[in-house]
Amino acid sequence: MDKATKVFLDRIDAAVAQHALLDHPFYQLWNRGELPREALDEYSRQYYAHVRAFPTYVSAVHSRCNDISVRQLLLDNLIEEEQGPDNHPELWLRFAEGLGVSRESAQEAEPLDSTRDSVTVLRNLCDGADYRNGVAALYAYESQVPDVSRTKREGLAKYYALDDPRAVEFFTVHEEADLRHRAEERAILARECRDTASRDAAVAAAGNAAQALWEFLDGVYDAYVEPCAKCAA
């Protein structure tokens, strides 16, 4: 890898790190076992909006891309998301059920404005004219997932008595699968973004995607954690 490409990829990672999800107060509380159970339940309902939409993010990038080798990687990702009885939205609903939240209440939950806005930002980034920006947005999402999934799963077992394999399969699957997706998306960006303009645009897209995911957590925190804290006080 040449120096310019390494600098570019480092910029992508730095843009994502500005809104690293594990640094968000919501996940910090989760990882210390201090997240109110009511907030965790509501999170399972709200985040289903992203889980349900994620395959459409991937398919949007796929539809904008003319490079068959990239399209094949995206197709593999999409198939993993949606194919069969153990598709990823189904795995999330099983997690919700493990918390005691009915799948119907997750499927029918009214999204917060912040949830709706976050999904819209990701969808627009992935459906833009330049598929490379969509790949950068997917990278901002999936590059964080392995570590986030592992720490969530560990926190659920340690503090919330939830370690049933069926209930946490969403997290165990993503601990592994997104290591591969992260590497593939990083390689696509390194290969396809070869000039200053495309690199700057990809960095901006990654940063915007990471910020949208952070602001999703802001919304959940403000709606469900703050009221619990006031009641406890």
VEXDO-759391 format. One record per atom (N, C-alpha, C): x, y, z. Coordinates in steps of 0.02 Angstrom, whole numbers, padded with zeros to 5 digits, always signed. Layout:
# residues N
XYZ ...
//
This chain:
# residues 233
+00042-00060+00000 +00000+00000+00000 +00044+00062+00000 +00030+00109-00045 +00070+00170-00048 +00051+00217+00009 +00095+00265+00021 +00087+00309+00078 +00022+00350+00074 +00006+00374+00014 -00054+00416+00006 -00117+00377+00023 -00118+00313+00003 -00177+00272+00018 -00183+00260+00093 -00126+00247+00125 -00127+00237+00198 -00152+00300+00234 -00129+00358+00211 -00152+00420+00242 -00227+00428+00233 -00251+00411+00173 -00323+00415+00160 -00363+00370+00206 -00342+00308+00213 -00378+00261+00256 -00374+00282+00329 -00318+00310+00349 -00312+00337+00417 -00361+00394+00428 -00371+00435+00376 -00420+00490+00381 -00491+00463+00389 -00506+00410+00352 -00572+00378+00358 -00582+00355+00430 -00533+00320+00457 -00539+00293+00525 -00544+00350+00576 -00507+00404+00564 -00510+00460+00610 -00579+00493+00609 -00609+00497+00549 -00676+00526+00543 -00727+00484+00581 -00720+00419+00577 -00766+00374+00614 -00753+00380+00689 -00690+00384+00708 -00672+00385+00779 -00699+00447+00814 -00712+00501+00777 -00739+00561+00809 -00808+00547+00840 -00842+00496+00814 -00906+00476+00842 -00906+00400+00855 -00853+00377+00888 -00847+00306+00903 -00904+00286+00950 -00943+00237+00929 -01004+00221+00965 -00991+00195+01036 -00937+00160+01046 -00922+00135+01113 -00906+00191+01162 -00893+00251+01137 -00881+00308+01181 -00945+00344+01200 -01001+00325+01169 -01063+00360+01184 -01087+00344+01254 -01115+00393+01290 -01138+00380+01358 -01188+00322+01363 -01229+00311+01312 -01277+00257+01314 -01241+00190+01319 -01192+00179+01277 -01155+00116+01279 -01109+00112+01339 -01085+00169+01362 -01044+00168+01422 -01085+00143+01482 -01147+00166+01487 -01191+00141+01541 -01204+00067+01532 -01217+00046+01471 -01229-00025+01457 -01170-00067+01480 -01110-00045+01463 -01050-00084+01477 -01031-00084+01551 -01062-00040+01589 -01051-00040+01662 -01110-00070+01700 -01161-00092+01663 -01220-00119+01695 -01264-00067+01727 -01257-00005+01706 -01295+00050+01737 -01351+00076+01692 -01361+00044+01636 -01415+00064+01591 -01482+00038+01618 -01530+00082+01630 -01595+00057+01655 -01625+00006+01608 -01655-00044+01637 -01683-00098+01595 -01737-00070+01548 -01775-00021+01571 -01826+00008+01528 -01795+00040+01466 -01737+00072+01475 -01703+00103+01419 -01676+00051+01370 -01652-00005+01397 -01629-00059+01355 -01686-00087+01313 -01744-00096+01344 -01802-00121+01308 -01821-00073+01251 -01822-00009+01266 -01841+00039+01214 -01789+00043+01159 -01726+00037+01178 -01673+00034+01128 -01685-00023+01079 -01706-00081+01105 -01717-00138+01061 -01772-00123+01010 -01820-00083+01030 -01873-00063+00983 -01848-00012+00932 -01812+00038+00956 -01789+00091+00911 -01736+00067+00862 -01689+00027+00886 -01634+00007+00842 -01657-00041+00787 -01714-00072+00798 -01741-00116+00745 -01751-00077+00680 -01763-00012+00685 -01770+00028+00624 -01707+00025+00582 -01648+00027+00614 -01585+00022+00577 -01573-00049+00553 -01588-00098+00595 -01577-00167+00576 -01619-00185+00515 -01681-00163+00516 -01726-00177+00461 -01704-00140+00397 -01677-00080+00406 -01658-00039+00348 -01589-00057+00321 -01546-00088+00361 -01477-00099+00339 -01472-00136+00273 -01511-00189+00260 -01506-00221+00195 -01522-00173+00137 -01565-00124+00149 -01580-00076+00096 -01522-00027+00086 -01483-00015+00138 -01422+00025+00129 -01375-00011+00081 -01365-00075+00094 -01320-00115+00053 -01346-00120-00018 -01410-00133-00026 -01437-00140-00094 -01435-00075-00132 -01441-00018-00097 -01435+00047-00131 -01365+00057-00159 -01315+00041-00120 -01246+00047-00145 -01235-00001-00204 -01260-00061-00197 -01254-00111-00250 -01285-00085-00315 -01342-00053-00310 -01377-00029-00370 -01341+00028-00404 -01300+00064-00366 -01263+00122-00394 -01195+00103-00423 -01175+00041-00415 -01107+00020-00433 -01107-00019-00498 -01059-00003-00542 -01053-00039-00605 -00995-00090-00605 -00957-00092-00552 -00899-00137-00548 -00924-00205-00522 -00920-00256-00564 -00949-00321-00546 -00915-00351-00485 -00850-00340-00477 -00815-00370-00420 -00840-00339-00354 -00853-00274-00355 -00880-00240-00296 -00952-00262-00285 -00990-00265-00339 -01060-00286-00333 -01066-00356-00303 -01020-00400-00320 -01022-00468-00293 -01011-00468-00218 -00964-00427-00194 -00952-00422-00122 -01014-00394-00086 -01043-00343-00116 -01103-00314-00087 -01161-00363-00087 -01166-00402-00140 -01219-00452-00144 -01210-00505-00090 -01148-00526-00079 -01135-00574-00025 -01157-00546+00043 -01142-00482+00053 -01162-00449+00115 -01239-00448+00121 -01272-00431+00067 -01345-00426+00067 -01376-00495+00080 -01349-00546+00048 -01376-00614+00059 -01370-00634+00132 -01313-00619+00163 -01304-00635+00234 -01356-00599+00276 -01373-00538+00257 -01421-00499+00295 -01491-00527+00292 -01511-00551+00233 -01582-00563+00222 -01602-00635+00208 -01555-00678+00191 -01575-00744+00168 -01593-00790+00226 -01645-00829+00216 -01661-00885+00261 -01696-00865+00325 -01712-00915+00365 -01749-00903+00427 -01708-00867+00481 -01641-00870+00475 -01598-00837+00523 -01571-00771+00496 -01612-00737+00457 -01591-00671+00431 -01581-00623+00490 -01544-00570+00477 -01523-00527+00532 -01580-00488+00566 -01629-00463+00529 -01687-00434+00564 -01721-00484+00611 -01726-00547+00589 -01755-00598+00632 -01712-00609+00694 -01646-00608+00687 -01603-00617+00745 -01613-00560+00795 -01623-00499+00769 -01635-00443+00815 -01701-00452+00853 -01751-00475+00818 -01816-00485+00852 -01810-00538+00906 -01768-00588+00895 -01756-00638+00947 -01721-00606+01007 -01676-00560+00994 -01645-00523+01049 -01697-00485+01089 -01740-00449+01053 -01794-00412+01088 -01835-00459+01131 -01852-00516+01103 -01892-00565+01142 -01853-00589+01203 -01787-00596+01197 -01747-00616+01254 -01750-00565+01310 -01761-00502+01293 -01769-00450+01343 -01839-00449+01373 -01885-00485+01340 -01954-00483+01361 -01996-00434+01321 -01967-00409+01266 -02002-00363+01221 -02033-00404+01164 -02095-00396+01151 -02126-00435+01097 -02101-00412+01030 -02095-00459+00984 -02071-00441+00917 -02120-00392+00884 -02184-00398+00899 -02233-00353+00869 -02220-00281+00892 -02203-00271+00955 -02191-00203+00979 -02128-00174+00949 -02079-00216+00933 -02019-00191+00899 -02035-00174+00826 -02073-00217+00794 -02090-00206+00724 -02135-00146+00714 -02177-00133+00763 -02227-00080+00756 -02209-00016+00795 -02150-00014+00825 -02130+00043+00866 -02129+00107+00825 -02154+00161+00854 -02150+00226+00822 -02079+00253+00830 -02045+00267+00775 -01976+00291+00782 -01974+00361+00810 -01926+00373+00853 -01911+00441+00874 -01890+00482+00813 -01897+00548+00817 -01874+00590+00762 -01800+00578+00748 -01761+00569+00801 -01689+00558+00793 -01676+00491+00760 -01716+00441+00774 -01709+00376+00741 -01725+00383+00667 -01780+00415+00652 -01800+00426+00582 -01746+00465+00544 -01720+00517+00575 -01669+00558+00543 -01605+00518+00530 -01586+00477+00578 -01525+00437+00571 -01531+00388+00513 -01588+00354+00509 -01600+00308+00453 -01598+00345+00387 -01628+00404+00385 -01630+00443+00323 -01560+00463+00300 -01518+00484+00347 -01450+00502+00329 -01413+00443+00300 -01416+00385+00332 -01382+00326+00306 -01409+00307+00238 -01474+00309+00231 -01504+00290+00166 -01482+00337+00111 -01481+00402+00125 -01461+00450+00074 -01388+00443+00056 -01346+00431+00105 -01275+00421+00091 -01264+00360+00046 -01301+00308+00059 -01292+00246+00021 -01324+00248-00048 -01372+00293-00056 -01408+00298-00120 -01385+00357-00161 -01326+00385-00145 -01300+00440-00184 -01271+00418-00250 -01256+00466-00293 -01234+00450-00361 -01167+00413-00362 -01123+00428-00315 -01057+00396-00313 -01058+00339-00262 -01057+00278-00287 -01063+00220-00242 -01007+00218-00191 -00950+00248-00207 -00893+00246-00160 -00911+00280-00094 -00951+00332-00097 -00972+00365-00035 -01018+00319+00004 -01058+00280-00031 -01099+00230+00003 -01058+00177+00037 -01005+00155+00004 -00960+00106+00035 -00928+00137+00097 -00909+00200+00094 -00880+00233+00152 -00930+00236+00210 -00994+00248+00194 -01046+00248+00246 -01054+00179+00276 -01055+00128+00234 -01059+00059+00260 -00999+00043+00304 -00941+00066+00283 -00880+00054+00322 -00886+00088+00391 -00911+00149+00392 -00919+00184+00457 -00964+00144+00504 -01012+00111+00476 -01059+00070+00514 -01026+00004+00534 -01005-00035+00484 -00984-00104+00496 -00915-00108+00528 -00873-00057+00519 -00807-00061+00551 -00812-00060+00627 -00866-00032+00653 -00874-00028+00726 -00911-00088+00755 -00945-00125+00713 -00992-00176+00737 -00958-00233+00776 -00901-00260+00753 -00873-00316+00792 -00859-00299+00865 -00827-00243+00877 -00812-00224+00947 -00875-00206+00985 -00921-00170+00952 -00983-00151+00985 -01023-00214+01003 -01027-00261+00956 -01066-00322+00968 -01036-00362+01026 -00971-00367+01028 -00939-00406+01081 -00952-00374+01149 -00943-00309+01154 -00952-00277+01219 -01026-00277+01240 -01071-00270+01192 -01142-00276+01209 -01158-00345+01237 -01134-00396+01202 -01149-00465+01222 -01120-00478+01292 -01059-00456+01304 -01028-00467+01369 -01067-00430+01424 -01088-00369+01409 -01127-00331+01458 -01194-00362+01472 -01226-00389+01420 -01290-00422+01430 -01283-00482+01477 -01230-00521+01467 -01220-00580+01509 -01201-00561+01581 -01158-00511+01588 -01132-00494+01653 -01182-00457+01697 -01220-00412+01666 -01261-00366+01706 -01336-00376+01698 -01356-00408+01643 -01428-00413+01629 -01453-00484+01624 -01411-00532+01644 -01430-00603+01646 -01458-00628+01580 -01430-00603+01525 -01453-00625+01459 -01393-00655+01421 -01391-00721+01421 -01337-00755+01385 -01363-00814+01345 -01428-00819+01337 -01457-00871+01296 -01431-00864+01224 -01401-00916+01196 -01371-00910+01129 -01420-00885+01077 -01482-00906+01081 -01532-00884+01033 -01544-00809+01038 -01545-00783+01099 -01560-00713+01110 -01502-00667+01090 -01441-00692+01094 -01383-00649+01079 -01350-00668+01013 -01383-00709+00973 -01352-00730+00910 -01339-00672+00863 -01382-00621+00865 -01369-00562+00824 -01299-00535+00835 -01279-00533+00898 -01213-00505+00915 -01157-00553+00898 -01165-00617+00912 -01112-00665+00897 -01100-00669+00822 -01153-00667+00783 -01145-00668+00710 -01106-00607+00686 -01123-00549+00712 -01091-00488+00688 -01020-00479+00714 -01004-00510+00769 -00934-00508+00792 -00887-00536+00739 -00910-00586+00702 -00869-00619+00652 -00881-00592+00582 -00944-00587+00562 -00960-00569+00493 -00933-00500+00474 -00938-00453+00520 -00919-00385+00502 -00844-00374+00505 -00806-00421+00532 -00734-00418+00523 -00717-00424+00449 -00752-00470+00416 -00742-00480+00344 -00768-00421+00304 -00828-00398+00320 -00857-00342+00283 -00814-00280+00291 -00789-00268+00351 -00746-00211+00364 -00684-00213+00319 -00653-00271+00315 -00593-00277+00274 -00609-00268+00200 -00665-00296+00178 -00684-00290+00108 -00699-00217+00089 -00735-00183+00131 -00752-00113+00117 -00690-00069+00119 -00646-00083+00164 -00584-00045+00168 -00543-00055+00104 -00541-00117+00080 -00503-00131+00018 -00535-00097-00042 -00601-00096-00045 -00635-00061-00100 -00617+00013-00100 -00620+00044-00042 -00604+00115-00038 -00531+00128-00058 -00486+00086-00036 -00415+00094-00053 -00405+00089-00128 -00440+00043-00160 -00431+00031-00231 -00467+00082-00276 -00527+00102-00255 -00569+00142-00299 -00563+00217-00289 -00543+00239-00231 -00536+00311-00218 -00463+00330-00230 -00449+00355-00289 -00379+00365-00309 -00360+00438-00318 -00407+00484-00311 -00391+00555-00319 -00415+00593-00258 -00393+00655-00253 -00408+00695-00194 -00483+00704-00184 -00519+00718-00238 -00590+00732-00233 -00629+00672-00207 -00615+00613-00234 -00652+00554-00213 -00633+00535-00141 -00571+00546-00123 -00550+00530-00055 -00582+00578-00005 -00583+00642-00021 -00614+00690+00024 -00688+00675+00033 -00721+00657-00022 -00793+00642-00019 -00806+00580+00023 -00763+00530+00017 -00771+00468+00056 -00760+00481+00130 -00711+00521+00147 -00699+00539+00217 -00759+00575+00246 -00786+00622+00207 -00846+00658+00231 -00905+00611+00241 -00915+00565+00194 -00971+00518+00199 -00963+00474+00261 -00903+00449+00273 -00892+00407+00332 -00905+00447+00396 -00882+00508+00397 -00894+00549+00456 -00968+00564+00468 -01004+00578+00413 -01075+00592+00419 -01114+00530+00442 -01094+00472+00417 -01128+00410+00438 -01116+00396+00512 -01054+00404+00533 -01038+00392+00604 -01076+00441+00649 -01080+00503+00627 -01117+00553+00666 -01192+00535+00669 -01220+00511+00614 -01291+00492+00614 -01305+00436+00663 -01260+00388+00667 -01268+00333+00715 -01261+00358+00786 -01215+00403+00797 -01206+00433+00864 -01270+00471+00884 -01297+00508+00837 -01357+00548+00853 -01418+00504+00863 -01419+00445+00833 -01471+00397+00850 -01467+00381+00925 -01407+00367+00950 -01399+00352+01021 -01415+00413+01064 -01398+00473+01040 -01418+00533+01076 -01493+00534+01089 -01531+00518+01035 -01603+00520+01041 -01630+00469+01090 -01603+00408+01088 -01625+00356+01134 -01606+00375+01206 -01547+00402+01214 -01524+00423+01281 -01570+00477+01309 -01583+00527+01268 -01624+00583+01292 -01696+00561+01308 -01722+00516+01267 -01792+00496+01275 -01802+00446+01331 -01753+00402+01343 -01766+00346+01387 -01719+00341+01448 -01659+00369+01443 -01613+00366+01499 -01623+00425+01546 -01626+00485+01517 -01634+00544+01559 -01697+00541+01603 -01755+00521+01575 -01814+00516+01619 -01805+00467+01676 -01771+00411+01663 -01758+00362+01716 -01713+00391+01770 -01664+00430+01748 -01618+00460+01796 -01654+00510+01841 -01701+00548+01811 -01738+00597+01851 -01784+00563+01901 -01814+00507+01879 -01858+00469+01925 -01818+00441+01984 -01758+00416+01968 -01716+00387+02021 -01694+00440+02071 -01683+00501+02046 -01662+00555+02090 -01719+00577+02135 
//
